Amino acid sequence: MPAAKPLEFRRRAVELTRVPGASVASIAKDLGISESCLRRWMAKDDVDAGRREGLTSSEHEELVRLRRENRRQAMEIEILKRASAYFAQENVLPPK
């Protein structure tokens, strides 16, 4: 898999495609990237700019962060449930 291109490179590539008369295929070839990659960057830019429906980059980052936090909290709750069950069982049994 090729290395990810810097954000500034992506922005500049999308700007080049927005110039009237510019061909996506020729710009992609000149920059050494695939045409589909450039089209994905353009679609993402359209969403971020509000020209197209979808999750913006910041909304996507927040969603990832919240899902990760939710997973961590669910694991913590499970650990606490098991610990409380263990200690409750320990207190119910008569001493030997």
C-alpha positions in Angstrom: 0.0 0.0 0.0 1.5 3.4 -0.9 2.2 5.9 1.8 -0.4 8.4 2.7 0.1 11.8 1.1 0.3 14.9 3.3 -2.9 16.9 3.8 -1.5 20.0 2.0 -0.7 17.8 -1.0 -4.3 16.6 -1.1 -5.7 20.1 -0.8 -3.5 21.4 -3.6 -4.4 18.4 -5.8 -8.1 19.1 -5.3 -7.6 22.8 -6.0 -6.0 21.8 -9.3 -9.0 19.8 -10.3 -11.4 22.7 -9.6 -9.7 24.8 -12.3 -11.9 25.0 -15.4 -10.7 22.8 -18.2 -8.6 20.6 -15.9 -8.9 16.9 -16.4 -8.9 14.7 -13.3 -7.2 11.9 -15.2 -4.3 14.1 -16.4 -3.8 15.7 -13.0 -3.8 12.4 -11.2 -1.2 11.0 -13.7 1.0 14.1 -13.3 0.9 13.8 -9.5 1.6 10.1 -9.5 -1.7 9.0 -7.9 -4.6 7.0 -9.1 -7.6 8.7 -10.5 -10.0 7.0 -8.0 -7.8 8.3 -5.2 -8.1 11.9 -6.5 -11.9 11.5 -6.9 -12.2 10.3 -3.3 -10.3 13.4 -2.1 -12.6 15.6 -4.2 -15.7 13.9 -2.7 -14.4 14.3 0.8 -13.6 18.0 0.1 -17.2 18.4 -1.2 -18.6 17.0 2.0 -16.3 19.1 4.2 -17.3 22.2 2.2 -21.0 21.4 2.5 -21.5 20.9 -1.2 -22.5 17.3 -0.7 -24.3 15.3 2.0 -22.3 13.1 4.4 -20.1 13.1 7.5 -17.5 15.8 7.5 -13.9 14.9 8.6 -14.4 16.5 12.0 -17.7 14.6 12.5 -16.0 11.3 11.5 -13.1 11.9 13.9 -15.6 12.7 16.8 -17.5 9.5 15.9 -14.4 7.4 16.1 -13.4 9.0 19.4 -16.8 8.4 20.9 -17.0 4.8 19.8 -13.5 4.1 21.3 -14.6 5.8 24.5 -17.8 3.8 24.6 -15.9 0.5 24.1 -13.5 1.4 26.9 -16.4 2.3 29.3 -18.2 -1.0 28.5 -15.0 -2.9 29.4 -14.7 -1.0 32.6 -18.3 -1.7 33.5 -17.8 -5.4 32.8 -14.8 -5.5 35.1 -16.7 -3.7 37.9 -19.6 -6.2 37.5 -17.3 -9.2 37.8 -15.5 -7.6 40.8 -18.7 -6.9 42.6 -20.0 -10.4 41.9 -16.8 -11.9 43.2 -16.8 -9.8 46.4 -20.6 -10.4 46.9 -20.0 -14.2 46.7 -17.1 -13.9 49.1 -19.3 -12.2 51.7 -22.2 -14.7 51.4 -20.3 -17.9 52.1 -20.1 -18.8 55.8 -16.6 -18.7 57.3 -14.9 -22.1 57.7 
